[in-house]
């Protein structure tokens, strides 16, 4: 079991975005200052868009790009679902596949927007580009990534990502290696206090929320049953 805190890492960014990278896997050029991912999950950044900031239009190929909103408002432009907007506790997943996609994410407001940006590598290449959208504000964790090819709720992968805003005394246990990221609250994980911006990697987890609310993101690898 080990932990890393966002606030101990260097802050970087580009265009209208400031971000802290906690995971950048060696498979995509990561070095010793960030952790490797888990399974096909290779990247995690805690980011803030500056007032009226934007990423700028850019393209992706053969990567799954996951955006988890924590605070504020974001407008999505691009080759898929152009004009979609997002607020706190919503998420979008864009699968580039072999077709690829282009996008620009924009903060249209004078206040800063906070989000998590995650990347996962698809387990098979050449698929069509696709888009999924999720609401995650009902007090439960939601599977926004991973699962078998027989289900359609989320893009298929043995790597699974569950996220959502949950409330005080919420409990979750997982067997096997798991990554846990905590935002805007506090939780006890295996008896250790995790607060906003803390990331834990553990073989098994027992988690209990101790603040009124907290946003959790859990990443693991699961066999298809």
N, C-alpha and C positions, 0 to 999 in steps of 0.2 A: 504493500500500500504506500503510495506517495502522492504528494500534493504540490501544486504550483499556484502562485497567486498572480493575477493579471498585473497588479500594481508593482510587482518586483521586476517586470519586464519592460524593455524599451518600447516607447510609443512611436509608431511610424504613420504612414498613410500615403495617399496620393489623391490628386484632383481635389474634390471637396470632402474628403473622408479622412478622419483620424482613426487609427486602429492599433490594437495590440494583438499580435499573433502568438497564440499559445501552442498550437500544433501546426507544424509544417513538416510533413513526412520526408524522409530522405529520398523516397521515390519521386518526389517533385522538387528536389533541390534543397530540402531543409538541412540545417546545420545544428550545431550543438546547443544553440540558444533557444531552440524549440523542441517539443516532444515529437516523437513519431506518433502516428495515428493508431488505428486498430482496424484490422480487416481491410476493407476497401476505403475506409474513411481516412482522409489524408490532410485535412486543413481545418483549422478553427481560428477565427479572429473575432474579438469583441470590438465593435466599430461604432463610431459616432459620425453621422453626417453633419457637417456644419450648416448653419442657417442658409437655406437655398442652395446647398451643396448637391453635387451629383457625381456619379462615377464616370460619366462620359460613355458614349456608345462604344461597345467593344464586343468581341465575339468569343465563343467557346466551342470546342470540339472534343467529343469523347470524355466528358466530365459531367457529373450531376452537381448542380449548384443549388444549395439550400440556404434560404434567407429566413431567419427567425426574428420577428419583430419584438422588441422589448419596450420601447418608448417611442412616442411620437407618431409620425405619419410619413408614408413613402408612396410615391407614384412610380409605376413600372411602365417603361417604354421598351419596345422591341419587336422581334419577329414572332413572338408568341404572346397572346393575351395583352396586347398593347392597350394601355389605359387602365389596367388593373391597379387599384390602390390597396394599401395595407396599413393597418393600425396595430397598436400593441397587442400581443398575444394572438397574432396571426402568422402564418408561414406560407411560403411558396417554394416549390421544388421544380427546377428546370433541368430536364434531361437533354443534353446536347446530342448524344449519339453520333453516328456518322454523318448525319445531316447538318448538325450544328445549329446554333442560334446566336443572335445579337441582342444586346439589351443595354439599357441605361436606367439606373435607379436614381430617383430624384427626391430630395427633401423640399417640398414646396412651401415650407413654413419658416418663420423667423426663429423658432426654437430648434435645438439640436435633436436629432433622431438617433436612437440607439438600436442596434441589431446585432445578431450573431450571423456570421457568414461561414458556412461549412461547405467543403467539397468532398465528394466521394467519387471513386473511379468505377465505372460500370464493369460488371463481370463478363459481359460480352460486348463486342464492338459492332458497329454498323447499324444500330437501331435508329428509328425515326426520332426526331426531336419531339418532346412532349412537355406538358406543364400540368402541375397539380397545385391546389390551393387548400389551406386548412384554417379552421378556427380552433383555437386551443385555450379558450378562456373559461372553461366550464368546471374547473376544479379537478380535472383528470389529466393523465398523460395520454398523448395521442401518438400513434405510430405514423410518422410522416415519411419514413423511408425504410425500405427493406421488406422482405417477405418473399413468398414463392411466386412463380410465374402464373400460378392458378388464381391469384387474387388480383384485384384491380384498384384497391384503396390506395396503394403506394407502389412506387417503382420497385421492381424485384431486385433483391440483393440478399446475400447471407448477412451482410452488415445491416443492423437495424438502428434507427434513431427514433427515440420517443421524447416528446417535449410537451410542455404546457405550464400554465399558471395553476398552482395548487395551494391549498390553505393549511392553516395550523393543524397539527396532529396528523396530517396525511402521512401514510407510511408506504414504503415500497421496498421489497427485497428482490435481489437478483443473484443468481448463481453464475459463476464464470466471470472472466475478465470484463470489466465494465469501466467506462469513463463517465464521470458525473460533473456537469458544469452548473454552478449556482449563480443566479442573477437576482438582484433586487430582493434579497431576503437572506434567511439563515436556515440551515438544516444540520442535524447531527447525522453523520455517516460513519458507521462502525465506531460510534462513540466519539468521533472527532468533529469539532465545530467547523463547518464550511460556511463562508459568508460570500457576499457579492464579489464576483470575479475569481472565485476559487475553483480549481479543476483538480479532481482526484482520479487516480487510476488504482483499482483494487481488484483482487481476484473474485471476491464476493462482496455484495453490499447489503447493509440493512440501514435504511434511511428513514428519518422522522423529521418533519418540518416543525420548527420551533418559533418562527416568526408568523405574523398574521397571514402573509402571503409570501410565495417565492416562485420564481420561474426556474424550472429544472429542465436540463437536457441530458439524456442518457444515451450512450452509444455502446453497442455490444455486437458480438458475432453469434448468430444463432443458426443451427441446422434447419433445413426445410423438412418438416415432418410429412 
